[in-house]
Amino acid sequence: MSAAVGYVRLKLFARYAELVGQDELQLSVPLPSTVAEIVRHARAEIPGAGAIPERPLVAVNLRHVALDARVADGDEVAFLPPLAGG
């Protein structure tokens, strides 16, 4: 039996959007998945995303989450680069 496939809306901000050349895209992912698996999948499949850290700050549906958080079909997953104050 094959794993279910779902889709997440991946949002990229600041430097991460520059690396990939877009700030939002739809990503096909196996379900169930964790945030860490989404990060690995994105880094491997999206041109330019390999430069995104293996452990970026991530929000799912506008809430900061740990890398072991579960992701459901249709979720919004945002990769947030570190912020510098000034």
N, C-alpha and C positions, 0 to 999 in steps of 0.2 A: 504494500500500500504506500503510495507516495504522500509526501507531506503537503499540507494545504499551502497555497500561495496567497498572499495578501499584498496590499499596497499601502505605503505610508507616504505622506507628503513631507519631503525633506526640505527644511529651510536652512539656508547657510547665511551667515552674517559676516560682514567686514572682510577680513583677510581670507576666510574660507570661501566666501562667494567669489573673491578675486581669483583664487586658485582654480576654481572649477569653471568660472566664466558665466555663472548664473546664480541667482539667489534662491531659487525654488525649483524643485523637480519632483516627479513621482518616481518612487523606487519600488520595484517588485521584490518582495522578501518572503522567505519561507516562514510559515507560522506553525507553532508558536516561535517567537524570537524574543531575545532580550535586547536592550539598548546596545550592549557590547557587540552582539552579533550584527546589529544594524550598522554600527560603526565599521566593523571589519568588512562587511559586504560593500558598503559605500566606498571605503578606501580601495578595495580591489576592483570594483566595477565602474566607477565614475572617473573619467579622465581628469587628472589634476588633483583628485581627492587623496591620493597616496601621501601627499605632504601634510594632510590633516593629522594631528597627533592621534595615537592609539587610544588615548583617554581624554577626549575633549570634555568640556562642560556641555551637558545635554539637558534639554527640556522636552518633555512630552506633554502635548496639549497645554502649553504655557506653564508647566510646573517643573522646576528643577528636579531631576531624578538621578539615582545612582545607576551605574552601568549594568547592574543585575535586574533592573526594572523590566517588566514585561511590556511588550508593544503589541497592540491589537490592530487588526485591519482598519484602515482609515485614519489612524492616529497621525497627528502632526509631530514630527521629530525635528528639533532645532539644534544645530551644532553652534555653540557659542564660544567664540575665541576669548582668551583672557582679556580683561579690561585693564587699562593702565590709567591711573589718576594723574592729574596735573594741576 
